[in-house]
Amino acid sequence: MEERRKHPRIPMTGWVEISGQGWNETINGYISNVSIGGIAVYTKEFLPAETYVILSLHFFGLREMAFIKGLPGRIISSVKLDQAFRTGIRFQKPITKESEPVLFSFLTR
């Protein structure tokens, strides 16, 4: 199977808060992996593709980048697993050295 991703995914742990325009509440999930172009998370709720969201990321064990707030993205996929959904979110703009220097450095080591 041919790899379609532009950027390698780096396994990371932490939790994510996902909010969307017109939503009454924030959806919480767990981070699976991150790349310069997006993130994979696990949630209990189904999030429909093409939904625009705002992400707040909380990383475990990384003091220098423990929290990133207000990252815009778009849901690409939401796949049902046994007791959760694996959701792929593309960042609205790729992570750059200028926008998130510590995360960019971690992802490009």
Residue pairs with C-beta under 8 A, 6 or more apart in sequence:
5 35
5 37
6 36
6 37
7 35
7 36
7 37
7 94
7 107
8 35
9 33
9 34
9 35
9 40
10 33
10 34
10 35
10 106
10 107
11 32
11 33
12 31
12 32
12 33
12 34
12 59
12 62
13 30
13 31
13 59
13 60
13 61
14 30
14 31
14 57
14 58
14 59
14 60
14 62
15 28
15 29
15 30
15 31
15 58
16 28
16 29
16 30
16 31
16 39
16 41
16 55
16 56
16 57
16 58
17 26
17 27
17 28
17 55
17 56
17 58
18 26
18 27
18 28
18 29
18 41
18 43
18 47
18 53
18 54
18 55
18 89
19 26
19 27
19 53
19 54
19 56
20 51
20 52
20 53
20 54
21 52
27 43
27 45
27 47
28 43
29 41
29 42
29 43
29 44
29 87
30 41
30 42
31 39
31 40
31 41
31 57
31 59
32 39
32 40
32 41
32 42
32 86
33 39
33 40
34 40
34 57
34 103
34 107
35 107
36 94
36 95
36 96
36 104
36 107
36 108
37 90
37 91
37 94
37 95
38 73
38 76
38 88
38 89
38 90
38 91
39 55
39 57
39 73
39 88
39 89
39 91
40 86
40 87
40 88
40 89
41 86
41 87
41 89
42 81
42 84
42 85
42 86
42 87
43 78
43 84
43 85
43 87
44 83
44 84
44 85
45 85
46 78
46 80
46 85
47 53
47 75
47 78
47 85
47 87
48 75
48 78
49 75
49 76
49 77
49 78
50 74
50 75
51 74
51 75
52 72
52 73
52 74
52 75
52 92
53 72
53 73
53 74
53 75
53 89
54 70
54 71
54 72
54 73
55 68
55 70
55 71
55 72
55 73
55 89
56 67
56 68
56 69
56 70
56 71
57 67
57 68
57 69
57 71
58 66
58 67
59 65
59 66
59 67
59 68
62 106
64 102
65 100
65 102
65 103
65 106
68 100
68 103
71 91
71 100
72 91
72 92
72 93
73 89
73 90
73 91
73 92
74 89
74 90
74 92
75 87
75 88
75 89
76 88
76 89
76 90
77 86
77 87
77 88
78 85
78 86
78 87
78 88
79 85
79 86
79 87
93 99
95 103
95 104
95 107
96 104
97 104
97 105
